[in-house]
Amino acid sequence: MKAGLWRWEGPAWRRAGAAAGVSATGRSWRRLGPLVAALALLVACAPAAPPKDEPAAGAPSPAGDAQAGGTLTLAFPSPDAGDVRSLDPQVDGATYANTITPALYDSLIIQDPRDSSLQPGLAERWEASPDGKEYTFYLRHNVKFHDGTPLTAAAVKYTFDRSVDPKYRPQNSYPATLMVAYDHTDVLDDYTARVVLKEPQANFLPSAIARSYLGIVSPTAAERLGVPAFGEHPVGSGPYRFVEWVHGDHITVERNPDYAWSPPIFDRQGPPLVDRIVFRFIPEPSTRLAALESGEVNAIEGVPEADEARLASDSRFEVLKFRKNGTTGRIDLNNAVFPTSERAVRIAINQAIDKDAVNRNVYYGVHVPTRSILEEKMWAFNPDALLPAYDPAAAKRTLDEAGWRPGPDGIREKDGQRLELFGFAWYDIRPAEVVQAQLQAVGIKLNVEKMSRAAGLDRVNGMDWHLYFHQPWGWTNEDPHILYTNFHSSNVPPLADSNRDKVNIPELDKLLEQGYQTLDPAKRKDLYFRAQEIVAREAVAVPLISMYRDVAVRKGVHGIKADIRGTYRYLHDVWIEPSAR
Amino acid sequence: MLYYVLKRLLGAVLVLFGVTVLAFAMLHLMPGDPVRVLMSSMEAANSQTEIEQVRERFGLNDPLPVQYVNFVRRAATGDLGRSVLKGRPVATMIAEVYPYTLQLAFAALVIAMLAGISLGVLAALRHNTWADSASILVSLFAVSMPDFWLAILAILVFSIYLGWLPAAGTQGWQYLILPASILGVRAAGSIARLTRSSMLEVLGRQYVTTARAKGLRERVVVLRHALKNALIPVVTLIGLDLGRFLAGSVIVETIFARQGVGKLLIDSILDKDFPVLQGTVLVIAATYVLVNLVVDVSYAWLDPRIRYA
């Protein structure tokens, strides 16, 4: 046989004969071959030493030295629907669309996240009529859309009308819900618009006008492109202009050099400092993190809890902690079906659950355990309206007093009925597993099931469940009217789907209705304080976690700010040090 | 040959119709209501009348057979409906992501073929030596390891530690290397094993001995005479792998943040986005059927014995 690459040792029967002449050592070496190969592979698999932290690149510039230039690359997890649905503000974009739309569009009013006050946006000032049915807005002069056309009161009328236009259903369902009290807009002159409502709505300004869903669009562009094409080629008046959208991959916007102003809550008055922003979608948390660590992106949303401590202590990165607003993350209880229809059972469930343990075990202690239904950031937050604290002994007493006695297997019974509950989750089953063990300890049996999102959302509208583990961060909102959405009896399925707890308390209903219509902020606060007291007393649900919605950035990326809700970002003030570009 | 091709073509068309019927029936047997999903995902209170409006608009009130016939009729003209969630035409959504799936599939196939066939040939030529055992071990590893684990490991090593390759995205050829390699790894393993055993079988044949006896160089014997014949069963395997790649690899697409047909499919299932799901299943099935048709025909062309079977 010729030697070389193409050498072939001959068929097996011939080689066996040849091998007979080989020494015993040679034969056993051949058998060792696979073993050696396996060992070599195992050694190769041993993890390499992790890279050392780079030393800080010189002293960091003082915060005042904002510098122009650079690109912000912000990576989002994809929402369930897989992509931002639309960049048309009057069409329901998915969650992260609401970080991108404030960069492209301006609203008439903006809510200051620090104190919930209403501040001028495109409207320099505004007046409300005493009966709360008319709002007159006086607009800034000389604002232009990205297509060069001027922003006038006619554009405001166009925007508000299309948000409720039935011809754009179902895409504009959500903005239409926000504008449920809207009747029409009168254009008094080029820079004055009067919005007329059908009935007074106390939170009309913060919950409709100031929302990014009512960002003002260019009527010329929207008419020319129509829905849904306008959502793919947005034209607004904001600090950034649209460049491109590669579906499922990224959206690019660039600074608008003609942006000559900015709402007073921002530091920067005039065009932004960064050249471009690229919004990328990276659904897998470990990949998103890898992109940040390898320098591919310089900011990420959706920081995995398991890695937060490591990132925070790494000198190359910074974790911006933003607390959200609205209602806290909670376990919904079905108030309309036995046995969770019994107040004692609901109280006992609250007492049996160790929220701190859930926070530690599921979320690495990153968030804040809570006993309130509303987030602390809410201006009408009642610090005394707390649901029962973790106290397993008290839970057992509560159940004993209500007639639930432990059965032969430790699970409580009353009148021949076992205290056996069904709970389900579609987003994350882990809190359910922790809670299952805690409830078992006081004699409540909880069966849990994980299902797909569609099946879960369907199940909760029926009666066939007791505990529902919704998205763990709860609802986001800027106004206590969220309590109406969550707990007013008119929102119980099948009438609507937001009152999942199926709460029906006439006294509560009245307070929430009055809160919606009372225009005086002090009176509203009092009404909502009393409403929270009822919710706490009746233990309608189990508040669990108040979540941070954090952003992790490369050190040197400055100015990312959260809005009043805590979940969307304002990018007007962003600037990047040269070392982080 | 022509008769053979026509037979295969007819079978393909029948399979395709069967797929549409099955996909349609399956959707309606699943729990959950698409309209409610659409409304709920907006976190707003919605009235019953609005829900009915949406149902009407998307033709969900028609009887099932009517819905099916409408679907097939429209699909034949290229209209796969509009997404319930986004309002965009389904055909556009698929056309947007299909090139990325094609890119990934062909890159993975090339890598799998190069790696697999060379490994298999090497193992066969060095039968019963350490090289043979090592390559068997490597192909076993490639076939057994879960791709999400390999993917995350690859990102850790090549993106973070070494910084050679980007972790996520689609805009450029560098972004293709890691995903294509991970996707191709398993195929490479099975191709290697099949090539090896096929080569071993062929190398023992008499015509190989004859070729050698004629005085041909070893390389010519191995490549032109032995390998070509040994690759016949491998062609079928490659065809199946290509079909599988084109059907979209959800895991690789998700981890490397790439758009693709697989990700579109999974998202539409989770969101119960009827039209997107139906359109995507149809396109994937059509692709699979086409690829298998090509494989069958090329198999017959490569091996004349098949044509007359």
HADDOCK unambig.tbl for C-alpha pairs under 7 A between the chains (distance, minus, plus):
assign (segid A and resid 6 and name CA) (segid B and resid 218 and name CA) 6.05 0.50 0.50
assign (segid A and resid 6 and name CA) (segid B and resid 219 and name CA) 5.65 0.50 0.50
assign (segid A and resid 7 and name CA) (segid B and resid 125 and name CA) 6.68 0.50 0.50
assign (segid A and resid 8 and name CA) (segid B and resid 125 and name CA) 4.84 0.50 0.50
assign (segid A and resid 8 and name CA) (segid B and resid 126 and name CA) 6.46 0.50 0.50
assign (segid A and resid 9 and name CA) (segid B and resid 125 and name CA) 6.99 0.50 0.50
assign (segid A and resid 9 and name CA) (segid B and resid 126 and name CA) 6.89 0.50 0.50
assign (segid A and resid 11 and name CA) (segid B and resid 204 and name CA) 5.96 0.50 0.50
assign (segid A and resid 30 and name CA) (segid B and resid 129 and name CA) 6.61 0.50 0.50
assign (segid A and resid 30 and name CA) (segid B and resid 130 and name CA) 6.60 0.50 0.50
assign (segid A and resid 33 and name CA) (segid B and resid 130 and name CA) 4.94 0.50 0.50
assign (segid A and resid 33 and name CA) (segid B and resid 133 and name CA) 6.72 0.50 0.50
assign (segid A and resid 34 and name CA) (segid B and resid 130 and name CA) 6.69 0.50 0.50
assign (segid A and resid 34 and name CA) (segid B and resid 133 and name CA) 5.27 0.50 0.50
assign (segid A and resid 34 and name CA) (segid B and resid 134 and name CA) 6.08 0.50 0.50
assign (segid A and resid 37 and name CA) (segid B and resid 134 and name CA) 5.67 0.50 0.50
assign (segid A and resid 51 and name CA) (segid B and resid 161 and name CA) 6.44 0.50 0.50
assign (segid A and resid 81 and name CA) (segid B and resid 267 and name CA) 6.37 0.50 0.50
assign (segid A and resid 81 and name CA) (segid B and resid 271 and name CA) 6.72 0.50 0.50
assign (segid A and resid 82 and name CA) (segid B and resid 267 and name CA) 6.31 0.50 0.50
assign (segid A and resid 85 and name CA) (segid B and resid 86 and name CA) 5.73 0.50 0.50
assign (segid A and resid 170 and name CA) (segid B and resid 54 and name CA) 6.61 0.50 0.50
assign (segid A and resid 174 and name CA) (segid B and resid 42 and name CA) 6.22 0.50 0.50
assign (segid A and resid 174 and name CA) (segid B and resid 44 and name CA) 6.15 0.50 0.50
assign (segid A and resid 177 and name CA) (segid B and resid 44 and name CA) 6.98 0.50 0.50
assign (segid A and resid 228 and name CA) (segid B and resid 87 and name CA) 6.95 0.50 0.50
assign (segid A and resid 248 and name CA) (segid B and resid 259 and name CA) 5.70 0.50 0.50
assign (segid A and resid 249 and name CA) (segid B and resid 169 and name CA) 6.51 0.50 0.50
assign (segid A and resid 249 and name CA) (segid B and resid 258 and name CA) 6.93 0.50 0.50
assign (segid A and resid 249 and name CA) (segid B and resid 259 and name CA) 6.84 0.50 0.50
assign (segid A and resid 281 and name CA) (segid B and resid 257 and name CA) 6.95 0.50 0.50
assign (segid A and resid 282 and name CA) (segid B and resid 257 and name CA) 4.97 0.50 0.50
assign (segid A and resid 283 and name CA) (segid B and resid 254 and name CA) 6.43 0.50 0.50
assign (segid A and resid 283 and name CA) (segid B and resid 257 and name CA) 6.43 0.50 0.50
assign (segid A and resid 284 and name CA) (segid B and resid 254 and name CA) 6.31 0.50 0.50
assign (segid A and resid 284 and name CA) (segid B and resid 255 and name CA) 5.34 0.50 0.50
assign (segid A and resid 287 and name CA) (segid B and resid 167 and name CA) 6.45 0.50 0.50
assign (segid A and resid 287 and name CA) (segid B and resid 168 and name CA) 6.83 0.50 0.50
assign (segid A and resid 287 and name CA) (segid B and resid 255 and name CA) 6.24 0.50 0.50
assign (segid A and resid 287 and name CA) (segid B and resid 256 and name CA) 6.79 0.50 0.50
assign (segid A and resid 290 and name CA) (segid B and resid 160 and name CA) 6.40 0.50 0.50
assign (segid A and resid 290 and name CA) (segid B and resid 167 and name CA) 6.64 0.50 0.50
assign (segid A and resid 291 and name CA) (segid B and resid 167 and name CA) 5.83 0.50 0.50
assign (segid A and resid 291 and name CA) (segid B and resid 168 and name CA) 6.89 0.50 0.50
assign (segid A and resid 293 and name CA) (segid B and resid 160 and name CA) 6.50 0.50 0.50
assign (segid A and resid 294 and name CA) (segid B and resid 159 and name CA) 6.03 0.50 0.50
assign (segid A and resid 294 and name CA) (segid B and resid 160 and name CA) 5.07 0.50 0.50
assign (segid A and resid 294 and name CA) (segid B and resid 163 and name CA) 6.41 0.50 0.50
assign (segid A and resid 296 and name CA) (segid B and resid 166 and name CA) 6.96 0.50 0.50
assign (segid A and resid 452 and name CA) (segid B and resid 270 and name CA) 6.53 0.50 0.50
assign (segid A and resid 453 and name CA) (segid B and resid 270 and name CA) 6.44 0.50 0.50
assign (segid A and resid 454 and name CA) (segid B and resid 32 and name CA) 5.46 0.50 0.50
assign (segid A and resid 454 and name CA) (segid B and resid 37 and name CA) 5.85 0.50 0.50
assign (segid A and resid 454 and name CA) (segid B and resid 270 and name CA) 6.58 0.50 0.50
assign (segid A and resid 454 and name CA) (segid B and resid 271 and name CA) 6.11 0.50 0.50
assign (segid A and resid 454 and name CA) (segid B and resid 272 and name CA) 6.64 0.50 0.50
assign (segid A and resid 455 and name CA) (segid B and resid 31 and name CA) 5.80 0.50 0.50
assign (segid A and resid 455 and name CA) (segid B and resid 32 and name CA) 4.78 0.50 0.50
assign (segid A and resid 457 and name CA) (segid B and resid 37 and name CA) 6.68 0.50 0.50
assign (segid A and resid 458 and name CA) (segid B and resid 32 and name CA) 5.38 0.50 0.50
assign (segid A and resid 458 and name CA) (segid B and resid 33 and name CA) 6.77 0.50 0.50
assign (segid A and resid 485 and name CA) (segid B and resid 45 and name CA) 7.00 0.50 0.50
assign (segid A and resid 491 and name CA) (segid B and resid 45 and name CA) 6.53 0.50 0.50
assign (segid A and resid 495 and name CA) (segid B and resid 47 and name CA) 5.95 0.50 0.50
assign (segid A and resid 495 and name CA) (segid B and resid 48 and name CA) 6.28 0.50 0.50
assign (segid A and resid 496 and name CA) (segid B and resid 45 and name CA) 5.11 0.50 0.50
assign (segid A and resid 496 and name CA) (segid B and resid 46 and name CA) 4.99 0.50 0.50
assign (segid A and resid 496 and name CA) (segid B and resid 47 and name CA) 5.43 0.50 0.50
assign (segid A and resid 497 and name CA) (segid B and resid 40 and name CA) 6.94 0.50 0.50
assign (segid A and resid 497 and name CA) (segid B and resid 45 and name CA) 5.73 0.50 0.50
assign (segid A and resid 497 and name CA) (segid B and resid 46 and name CA) 6.81 0.50 0.50
assign (segid A and resid 498 and name CA) (segid B and resid 44 and name CA) 6.68 0.50 0.50
assign (segid A and resid 498 and name CA) (segid B and resid 45 and name CA) 5.50 0.50 0.50
